[in-house]
Amino acid sequence: MASFCSSLMISLALFVLVLGSANASLSKDFYYSSCPKLFDTVKCTVKSAISKETRMGASLLRLFFHDCFVNGCDGSILLDDTSSFTGEKNANPNRNSVRGFQVIDNIKSALEKVCPGVVSCADILAIAARDSVSILGGSSWDVKLGRRDAKTASQSAANNGIPPPTSNLNQLISRFNALGLSTKDLVALSGGHTIGQARCTTFRAHIYNETNNIDNSLASMRQSNCPRASGFGDNNLAPLDLQTPTSFDNKYFNDLIQKKGLLHSDQQLFNGGSTDTIVHGYTTNPTSFYSDFVNAMIKMGDISPLTGSNGEIRNNCRRVN
């Protein structure tokens, strides 16, 4: 693995092409000539990160989601706070929660060696999310590319734009619809919780304060590692998918049918509402889930990208040029 990564990083960049009209559109072949080593370089780094910590795949997928839901897929979530700039990393949905920034840094560094100044951080997020799903057993797809990086970020937009785990079904549907994502997209994208873990602070209220929409045995099991009192064990982790938390499959939906969704917002998808039928369908037809997930990821990646001469290609994903 190391030698493969090294050989990619020292490869010479070929045919560097600067693209720029203000109304450019995304394309799967955007870097075909300007960075032919792109996909191999990203996948190599993501695979290495996941081999060290399986949870990182879920973290990279979530990073893309939290970027796209705040003013579009523009890499704004990657910007560090400075003395004169407040970014999104310390917004309530992100603080002490989103992770994987070092992996994105590693990918960017590797790409700067093979095609300097060409690939945006926003596109790196999109490719890393796809590769994470594929490496953990899910489908692959052609990622549409050509996004450019934002020169600013918005903590307030992150606080208001990312649905919290306390959301009810109507709130979830409304937020996704506002971004051009359907109710089916909501359920399919929620299936990303088939990998990864959640912190005690995000599911404490669900396991202690709710009874009708949670399996008693799950509540008791999670209470053993998540004290009732706030401030104690807040960062203790539990898997979002009880059965196969490190494999991308449809088992998350089986959990919902058994009232074993870890987050309140998870269980809202199967709680006597309009999405019950979709959830049930995914338990019996995993192929339809995989297909709908891919379509929804592509649609999410289309949310308000900066293209053409808008934005920039950051040299360092953590700060503007």
C-alpha positions as CSV (number, residue, x, y, z in Angstrom):
1,M,0.0,0.0,0.0
2,A,2.7,2.5,1.0
3,S,4.8,1.9,-2.1
4,F,1.7,2.3,-4.3
5,C,0.8,5.6,-2.6
6,S,4.4,6.8,-3.0
7,S,4.5,5.9,-6.6
8,L,1.3,7.9,-7.2
9,M,2.6,10.9,-5.3
10,I,5.8,11.1,-7.3
11,S,4.2,10.7,-10.7
12,L,4.4,13.7,-13.0
13,A,1.3,15.6,-13.7
14,L,0.2,15.5,-17.4
15,F,-1.8,17.9,-19.5
16,V,-2.7,20.4,-16.8
17,L,-5.8,22.2,-18.1
18,V,-7.3,25.2,-16.4
19,L,-11.1,25.4,-17.0
20,G,-13.0,28.5,-16.4
21,S,-16.3,29.9,-17.7
22,A,-18.8,31.1,-15.1
23,N,-21.6,28.8,-16.2
24,A,-19.6,25.6,-16.4
25,S,-21.4,22.4,-15.3
26,L,-20.2,19.3,-13.4
27,S,-18.9,16.4,-15.4
28,K,-17.5,13.0,-14.5
29,D,-14.7,13.6,-17.0
30,F,-13.8,17.0,-15.7
31,Y,-10.2,16.1,-14.7
32,Y,-9.7,13.5,-17.4
33,S,-6.8,15.4,-18.9
34,S,-5.8,17.8,-16.2
35,C,-5.3,15.1,-13.4
36,P,-5.3,11.6,-14.8
37,K,-4.0,10.2,-11.5
38,L,-6.9,11.7,-9.5
39,F,-9.0,8.7,-8.7
40,D,-6.2,6.3,-7.9
41,T,-4.6,8.9,-5.6
42,V,-7.8,9.6,-3.7
43,K,-8.8,5.9,-3.4
44,C,-5.3,4.9,-2.2
45,T,-5.4,7.5,0.6
46,V,-9.0,6.7,1.6
47,K,-8.3,3.0,1.6
48,S,-5.2,3.5,3.8
49,A,-7.2,5.6,6.3
50,I,-10.1,3.1,6.5
51,S,-7.6,0.2,7.0
52,K,-6.3,2.0,10.1
53,E,-9.8,2.9,11.4
54,T,-12.9,1.5,9.8
55,R,-15.1,4.2,11.2
56,M,-13.2,6.8,9.0
57,G,-15.3,5.7,6.0
58,A,-18.5,6.8,7.8
59,S,-16.8,10.0,8.9
60,L,-15.8,11.0,5.3
61,L,-19.3,10.3,4.0
62,R,-20.7,12.5,6.8
63,L,-18.2,15.2,6.0
64,F,-19.6,15.4,2.5
65,F,-23.2,15.5,3.7
66,H,-22.4,18.3,6.2
67,D,-20.7,20.3,3.5
68,C,-23.4,20.0,0.9
69,F,-26.2,20.9,3.4
70,V,-24.6,24.3,4.2
71,N,-24.7,26.7,1.2
72,G,-24.0,23.8,-1.2
73,C,-21.1,21.4,-1.9
74,D,-18.3,24.0,-1.8
75,G,-15.7,22.7,0.7
76,S,-16.7,25.4,3.2
77,I,-16.8,22.9,6.1
78,L,-13.0,22.4,5.7
79,L,-12.0,26.0,6.6
80,D,-10.4,26.5,9.9
81,D,-11.4,29.4,12.2
82,T,-8.9,32.2,12.5
83,S,-8.7,35.4,14.5
84,S,-10.7,37.2,11.8
85,F,-12.8,34.4,10.4
86,T,-15.4,32.0,11.9
87,G,-16.0,28.9,9.9
88,E,-18.4,25.9,10.3
89,K,-16.3,23.5,12.3
90,N,-17.6,24.7,15.6
91,A,-21.2,24.9,14.7
92,N,-23.4,22.8,16.9
93,P,-23.8,19.9,14.5
94,N,-20.1,19.8,13.8
95,R,-18.3,20.7,17.0
96,N,-16.5,17.6,18.5
97,S,-18.3,15.6,16.0
98,V,-17.3,15.9,12.3
99,R,-13.9,14.3,11.6
100,G,-11.7,13.1,8.8
101,F,-10.1,16.5,8.1
102,Q,-6.6,15.1,8.3
103,V,-7.5,12.5,5.6
104,I,-8.7,15.2,3.3
105,D,-5.4,17.1,4.0
106,N,-3.5,13.9,3.1
107,I,-5.4,13.6,-0.2
108,K,-4.9,17.2,-1.0
109,S,-1.1,16.9,-0.4
110,A,-0.9,13.8,-2.6
111,L,-2.8,15.5,-5.4
112,E,-0.7,18.6,-5.2
113,K,2.3,16.4,-6.1
114,V,0.7,14.9,-9.2
115,C,-1.4,17.8,-10.4
116,P,-0.7,21.0,-8.5
117,G,-3.4,23.6,-8.3
118,V,-6.0,21.6,-10.2
119,V,-8.4,19.6,-7.9
120,S,-10.7,21.4,-5.6
121,C,-11.2,20.4,-2.0
122,A,-15.0,20.3,-2.7
123,D,-14.4,17.6,-5.3
124,I,-12.1,15.7,-3.0
125,L,-14.9,15.5,-0.5
126,A,-17.2,14.1,-3.2
127,I,-14.8,11.4,-4.3
128,A,-13.7,10.4,-0.8
129,A,-17.4,9.9,0.1
130,R,-17.9,7.6,-2.9
131,D,-14.8,5.7,-2.2
132,S,-15.6,5.2,1.4
133,V,-19.0,3.6,0.5
134,S,-17.4,1.4,-2.1
135,I,-14.5,0.2,0.1
136,L,-17.0,-0.7,2.9
137,G,-19.0,-2.9,0.6
138,G,-21.5,-0.5,-1.0
139,S,-22.0,0.5,-4.7
140,S,-19.7,2.7,-6.7
141,W,-20.7,5.4,-9.1
142,D,-19.4,8.1,-11.4
143,V,-18.9,11.2,-9.4
144,K,-19.7,14.5,-11.2
145,L,-16.8,16.9,-10.8
146,G,-15.9,20.5,-11.5
147,R,-16.8,22.1,-8.2
148,R,-14.7,25.0,-6.9
149,D,-14.0,26.0,-3.3
150,A,-15.8,28.6,-1.3
151,K,-13.8,31.6,0.0
152,T,-16.1,31.9,3.0
153,A,-18.2,29.8,5.3
154,S,-21.2,30.3,7.6
155,Q,-21.5,29.0,11.2
156,S,-25.1,30.2,11.4
157,A,-26.0,28.4,8.2
158,A,-24.4,25.2,9.6
159,N,-26.4,25.6,12.8
160,N,-29.7,26.0,10.9
161,G,-29.1,23.9,7.8
162,I,-28.0,20.5,9.1
163,P,-31.0,18.5,10.5
164,P,-30.4,17.6,14.2
165,P,-30.9,14.1,15.6
166,T,-34.0,15.4,17.4
167,S,-35.8,16.2,14.1
168,N,-39.2,14.7,13.5
169,L,-40.2,13.3,10.1
170,N,-41.9,16.5,8.8
171,Q,-38.8,18.5,9.7
172,L,-36.6,16.1,7.9
173,I,-38.8,16.0,4.8
174,S,-39.0,19.8,4.7
175,R,-35.3,20.3,5.0
176,F,-34.4,17.8,2.3
177,N,-37.2,19.1,0.0
178,A,-35.8,22.6,0.4
179,L,-32.6,21.4,-1.1
180,G,-34.2,19.6,-4.0
181,L,-34.1,16.2,-2.4
182,S,-37.2,14.0,-2.3
183,T,-38.6,12.0,0.6
184,K,-37.1,8.9,-1.1
185,D,-33.8,10.6,-1.2
186,L,-34.1,11.3,2.5
187,V,-34.7,7.7,3.4
188,A,-32.0,6.4,1.0
189,L,-29.4,8.9,2.3
190,S,-30.3,8.1,5.9
191,G,-29.2,4.5,5.0
192,G,-25.7,5.9,5.2
193,H,-26.1,5.2,8.9
194,T,-25.5,1.6,8.1
195,I,-21.9,2.5,8.9
196,G,-20.5,4.6,11.6
197,Q,-21.2,5.5,15.2
198,A,-22.9,8.2,17.2
199,R,-22.0,10.0,20.4
200,C,-24.1,9.5,23.6
201,T,-25.1,13.2,23.6
202,T,-26.9,12.7,20.3
203,F,-29.1,9.7,21.4
204,R,-29.4,10.3,25.2
205,A,-32.9,11.8,25.0
206,H,-34.0,9.0,22.7
207,I,-33.0,6.1,25.0
208,Y,-34.2,7.8,28.3
209,N,-37.2,9.9,27.4
210,E,-39.0,7.9,24.7
211,T,-40.8,4.6,25.1
212,N,-43.2,4.0,22.3
213,N,-40.7,4.2,19.5
214,I,-37.7,2.4,20.9
215,D,-37.0,-1.2,21.7
216,N,-36.6,-1.6,25.5
217,S,-33.7,-3.9,25.2
218,L,-31.8,-1.4,23.0
219,A,-32.6,1.4,25.4
220,S,-31.3,-0.6,28.3
221,M,-28.1,-1.7,26.5
222,R,-27.3,1.9,25.4
223,Q,-28.0,3.3,28.8
224,S,-25.2,1.2,30.3
225,N,-22.7,3.3,28.3
226,C,-24.6,6.6,28.2
227,P,-25.4,8.1,31.6
228,R,-28.6,10.1,32.0
229,A,-26.8,13.2,33.3
230,S,-25.6,15.6,30.6
231,G,-21.9,16.1,30.7
232,F,-21.1,12.5,31.7
233,G,-20.0,10.2,28.9
234,D,-21.2,12.6,26.2
235,N,-18.6,11.3,23.7
236,N,-19.1,7.6,24.4
237,L,-19.9,5.9,21.1
238,A,-22.5,3.4,19.9
239,P,-23.0,1.9,16.4
240,L,-25.8,3.3,14.3
241,D,-26.3,-0.1,12.8
242,L,-26.6,-2.9,15.4
243,Q,-25.9,-5.8,13.1
244,T,-23.1,-4.8,10.7
245,P,-21.7,-1.4,11.7
246,T,-18.7,-1.6,9.5
247,S,-20.3,-2.9,6.3
248,F,-22.4,-0.8,3.9
249,D,-25.6,-2.9,3.5
250,N,-29.3,-2.5,4.2
251,K,-29.3,-3.8,7.8
252,Y,-29.9,-0.3,9.2
253,F,-33.5,-0.5,7.8
254,N,-34.1,-3.9,9.6
255,D,-33.1,-2.1,12.8
256,L,-35.7,0.5,12.2
257,I,-38.5,-2.0,11.7
258,Q,-37.5,-3.5,15.1
259,K,-37.6,-0.1,16.7
260,K,-33.9,-0.2,17.1
261,G,-32.9,3.1,15.5
262,L,-30.3,4.7,17.6
263,L,-31.2,8.3,16.9
264,H,-34.7,9.8,17.3
265,S,-34.4,11.1,13.7
266,D,-33.5,7.5,12.5
267,Q,-36.6,5.9,14.1
268,Q,-38.8,8.7,12.7
269,L,-38.4,7.1,9.3
270,F,-40.3,4.0,10.5
271,N,-42.9,5.2,13.1
272,G,-46.3,5.1,11.4
273,G,-45.5,7.8,8.9
274,S,-45.3,8.3,5.2
275,T,-41.8,6.8,4.9
276,D,-42.6,3.4,6.5
277,T,-43.3,1.8,3.0
278,I,-39.9,3.0,1.7
279,V,-38.1,1.6,4.7
280,H,-39.9,-1.7,4.5
281,G,-39.1,-1.9,0.8
282,Y,-35.3,-1.5,1.4
283,T,-35.3,-4.4,3.9
284,T,-36.7,-6.8,1.3
285,N,-35.0,-5.3,-1.8
286,P,-31.4,-4.2,-1.0
287,T,-30.7,-3.6,-4.7
288,S,-33.3,-0.8,-4.8
289,F,-31.7,0.7,-1.7
290,Y,-28.2,0.7,-3.3
291,S,-29.6,2.2,-6.5
292,D,-31.6,4.9,-4.7
293,F,-28.7,5.7,-2.5
294,V,-26.4,6.3,-5.5
295,N,-29.0,8.5,-7.2
296,A,-29.5,10.5,-4.0
297,M,-25.8,11.0,-3.5
298,I,-25.4,12.3,-7.1
299,K,-28.4,14.7,-6.5
300,M,-26.9,15.8,-3.2
301,G,-23.6,16.5,-4.9
302,D,-25.4,18.8,-7.3
303,I,-26.5,21.2,-4.5
304,S,-25.4,24.7,-5.4
305,P,-21.8,24.0,-6.6
306,L,-19.4,26.8,-7.4
307,T,-18.2,26.3,-10.9
308,G,-16.3,28.1,-13.7
309,S,-14.7,31.3,-12.4
310,N,-16.6,31.3,-9.1
311,G,-14.8,30.4,-6.0
312,E,-11.2,29.1,-6.2
313,I,-9.0,26.0,-6.1
314,R,-7.6,26.1,-2.6
315,N,-3.9,25.2,-2.2
316,N,-4.7,24.2,1.4
317,C,-8.2,22.9,2.2
318,R,-8.1,24.6,5.6
319,R,-7.7,28.2,4.4
320,V,-8.5,30.4,1.5
321,N,-5.6,31.2,-0.9
